[in-house]
Amino acid sequence: MANGYKELAAELRSLIAQGTPAPGDTLPRQADLAEQYGVNVKTVRAAVALLEAEGLVTPVRRRGTVVREQPVMKRLGTERYSKSRWKYGDTAAFAADREASGQSWAPSDQTQTVELVDAPPRAAAALNLSSDDQVYARSRLVKREGRPTHSLTSYYREGDVAGTPLVDPTPGPAGRGGGFAVLTLQGLEPHEVTEAFSSRMPTPDEAAQLEVPVGEPVMVMERTVRTATGHPVEFAVGVHRASLFSWQYTFEMPD
């Protein structure tokens, strides 16, 4: 018998970890849980709210409280940018992520729009441009098995990519090796990458686009790519469903 909401949450959490109820299953009605565990409905409500805040369950309209799926897509760190993948091979970064997780992928998993826009402030700063300059914004939505996993918008200097596959809205990577290979053919071979990560709750538009369950945060990645001479060739912002990704990095410690 559970004495308080934390104890009840612990019992329910243990059951979920054991797979009973399984991901996608609906929890019993709160009144039934209260009777089963000998507590009042207020205690059940608080326990369920705690599990919801932890991302284990989510309310679904007309169904009740559903146990959330917890798939984790392994995401490479520095290895995902290996030149052996995109310069000497034909694997774009998002495809490298799938392969690292033993998952299949298809070009149609990535859809995109491309437009010429005034440089947003952060993109202008990263690309050493003024706010009056225009950039190509290449926005991608990536899905796995038909479900969105993340969005990524890359900004490029107009003169660097005009007329290249990077401004082609056709679904999938921008040809063999993706965008990095395209930049290399332009004489702008990527050499250095800076990534910064932060977490926050999604905006309403992001929640709708990525189908983010209630209570789940997103991980935001900002990436700046430069050539060996320090010329910035891409600034990108990725918004990732936090429950679907992990990042790992292996590097030598600086002196």
RASULCOR-V575758 format. One line per field, one symbol per residue. ss: DSSP state (@ for helix, = for strand, . for the rest). phi: phi as a letter, one per 20 degrees, with the letter a starting at -180 (. if undefined). psi: psi as a letter, one per 40 degrees, with the letter a starting at -180 (. if undefined). Layout:
# RASULCOR-V575758
ss=???
phi=???
psi=???
This chain:
# RASULCOR-V575758
ss=....@@@@@@@@@@@@@@.......=...@@@@@@@@...@@@@@@@@@@@@@...====...====.....===..@@@@.@@@@......@@@@@@@@......@@@=========..@@@@@@.......===========..===========@@@@...@@@..........@@@@@@@@......==========..@@@@@@@......==========.....==========@@@===........
phi=.eebffffgffffffffencfegnfefgggffffffdmcefffffffffffffenecbfcgmdoedfefcfcefdfefffdgffededccdfffffffffemdfbcgffcdbccbecfffgfffffeldefefdceddddddcclndfdadbdddcfgffcgndffdefggofenfnmfffffffemcffcccdcccbcafffgfffffelffgneedddddccdcefenffdbcccdddfffdccdbccbffff
psi=hhdidddddddddddddeegiiheihiiidddddddefiidddddddddddddeediihhhedahhhiifihhhhibddeehdddddeafhiddddddddefiiiideehiiihihihhiddddddefiieeiiihhhhihhihfehhdiihhihihdedeheieeehehiiigaheadddddddeffhhdhhhhhiiiiiiiddddddefhihehiihhhhhhhiideehhehhihhhhhdeeiiiihhiihi.
